[in-house]
Amino acid sequence: MPWKAKENLLALLDIGSHTIKLYILNVSSSKQEWKIVDSMWLPIQIGKDIFVRGSIRQETLSELNRILTRYQEVIRSYRITDIKAFITSALSEASNSESVISRCESILGVPVTIIHPHQENEAIYLAVSHITHNHPQLKHGTILTLHVGSGSSRLFLEQNGSLLLNQTYHTGILRLSQYLPSTPSAYESYFYPFVKHLQKTIQTTIGEASLHLVLLHDDIVRMLEHLGYKENHHLYLLSRQEIEKITVAFLSLPDEELVAHYSIPDTTIQTIRISLVFFLTILRQLSLSELYLPHTISTFGFAYELLHKDNEKLTTATLSSVMALAKRYQYDAEHAQKVMHYSSLLFDALKITSHLSEREKLYLQVAALLHDIGYFVGPTNHHKNTYDLLRHTEIFGLDPEEVLLIALIARYHRKSPPKKTHSEFVNLDIHKRILVTRLSAILRIANALDTCHMPAIRHLEVHLKDNTLSLLCHVEPKHGHAYEVIQNAVTVNKTLFENFFGIKVVIEKR
């Protein structure tokens, strides 16, 4: 009888900094739901090698080979042909990263994808928000979610389901361990400056609002499972006193006793020890009495990405975090929202004939919300100030290259159009130059329609017919005098649009 693969099973491999995880998932035919059939976790020293030596040692590579070969045998026993493999973004820092990926792909027989930081942010957010947004105590509150990885840490701050802040810190546990004091009792003093900065960031964003703390740590979750802790709505709840008790044990007991009592590999003891002190420092500094630990880890977020990536949810999260960012720069919220609305109307009118994508619409909306934040630096050349502020800003749901494009779109909302004498523009490839030019052309008109920064236009109709874009402005009677100013602004700013699209722009008062 011929060998037959099982169609509904998926093997998910997460090659992390200190653990390699294998999940066998039973996926529904709609790919909307799945359940774990089997799982395996085995320790590896990839992260330690990278952060200490800059490359992965041959001994670690041999161990990697052994683990993946073992996992491949498990995958074959399930007759699975659908295999997805991911590897930590920290690998890109290793001098022999190409060799490592090649070995992994040779053993598994499938491509291995490096998960970049912005993708990991999305994955973690999708995985955790799926739980917190359905939790009776958390869904209407303010939530601080911290994912402390080996090489970096990630912060997500949400209020009533809206993402206000997402930041990545290059201060993961393995990086921190290189500089820790030799005495564990001094760890808390070492962490204090970072936690104090964290507290200031939170206060700046939400003031003195009370919050719930959600921490992600795979090894601690496995330890809690062994100790008999029970989940409630897919979350473990620990009091500060319980964290203190476990922390004291990890600071005082010898490693052999910790391995026996908590059923953990000896390779994870130091990272758990550091993490516990770090978490306890956060609880004390933020005056919190408890924390939540979700059973879901980032691997499940990757499964969300694979099986039913919720683009609408990600877009909503991106825009809400962008509005929070703009607020920190004291933007004119009413003007920015109007420019985004007008930009969207113009974009939708052009979408079919100009073959515009939904991703481009997101770039335009983000640029519209942020185009004036340069005023925070100063009014002179505020469009250039906006570019300078944005080009190195971390924005949830966007990779650094996309953020650069948005910075350029926002920069060209006024004054000079994109030119090949502008180094930041000419360094883009031709397709990205086209994208920046067409979206900045749209943004210029949208911005001109609210040039008075007042509710002059009650309703805007946008129609594209016979190579003419008609802007029908239903003007508020009490602001009728503003129409002439708006008309002049559109006339001045439509040149780039008309030259690029070959479409005439006509504005009329209704």
C-alpha positions, 0 to 999 in steps of 0.5 A: 500500500503506497505511503499517504500523507495526512492532509490536516496535520502541520508540523511547526518548528520554532528554532529559538535562541535557547530552545527548539520547539516542535508542534504537531497541529491538527488544522481545520479545513478552513485553516481558521482553527487548530489544536496541538496533537503533540509537542517537543521542546529541547534546549540549545545554546544558539543564543549564548553562542551568538551573544558571547562569541558572535558565531555558533560553535561546532558543538552547538551545530552538532546538537542542532543537527541531532535535535532536528534529525530527531524531530524529522523522525517524529514528523515522518512518524505522523506522515506529515509533508506540510512543514513550516520552520522558523528561526530566531532573528538573532541568527542574523548576528552570527558570522556563520548564519548562512551555514546554519540555515543551510544545515537546517534546510538540508535536514528538514528538506524545507526552507527555513524562514528567519523571523524578523523583529517586526514579524515577531512583534506581529506574531506575539501581538496576535497570539496574546491579544487573541487571549486578552481581548476575550478575557473578562478582566482584561478586555476593557482594561489597560494591559502592559504585555512584556515579552522578554526574549533571549536577545531582545524584549518587547513591550505592548501597551493597550487600553480598551483593546487599542494598541497605544505603544509598541517598543523593542529593546535590545535587552534580552535575558542572554544579552543582560546576563553578560553584564550582570553582577556576580552576586544574584542579590544585586540583580535588582539594582542592575535592572532598576534603571531599565524598569524606571525608564519603563515606568516613565514610558508608561506614565507618559502614555497613559498617565496614572491609569491602573494596569494589568501586567502580562508577561511571556516566558515559555520556561516559567509557564512550563514550570508552572504546569509542572507545579500544578498551577491551573489556567483560567481563560488560558492565563496563569495568575500569580501574586507578587508573593508567589513570584517572590517565593519562587524567586527566593528559591532560585536565588538560594537553592543549588541547581540540582535541587531546582532541576529536581523540584521544578522539572526544568533543564539545567540549561534554563536555570540561569535565564529563569533566575534572571527573568524572575528577578526582572519580573519582580523588579517590575512588579515592585516598581509599578506597585502591582500585586499580580501578573498574568502569564499566557499559555500561548507563546510566540510560536502560536503567533506564527501559526496565526500568521500562517493560517489566518493572518488577521490583516484587519486586526493588524491594520487597526492596531497599526493605526491606533499605535500611530495615533498614540505616537502622533499624540506624543508629538502633540499633533493636531488630531482633528486635522490629521484625521481629516487628511487621512479621511480625504486621502482614503477617499482619493485613494479609493477613487483611483484604486482600480484604474491605478492598480493600488493595493491595500498595503499602499492605502495603509502607508498613505493613512499612516503618512496622513496621520503623521505628516505634521509631527515635525512641528514638534521640532519647529515650524520651519521646514516641518515636513523635513522634521517629520521625515527625520523623526519618522525614519528611525521610528518603530511602528507596529505592523511595519518593517523599517523599509516601510517606515522609510517609505512613509517618512518620505511620503509625509516629507513630500506633503508640501514644498518640493516634490520628490526629486532625483537630487534628493539622496534619500529618494534616489537611493530607492529602487524605481518601484519604490520611487513610483510608490512614494511619488503617487502617494505623496501626490494624493497626500498633497491634495488631501492636505490642501482640502483641510488647509484652513484646519477648520470644519469648512467641508461638511462632506466631500464627494470624489468622482473619477470620470473621463480622466478628470477627478472631481472634488465636490465640496459641500461647504458649511455655510458658516465657513463659506469664506474658507472655500476660496482658501481651500480652492487656491490650496488645491490649485497650488498643490495639484500639479504633482498629481496631474503630472504623475497620474495624467488626470485633471483635478477639478474642485467645485463648491456645493 
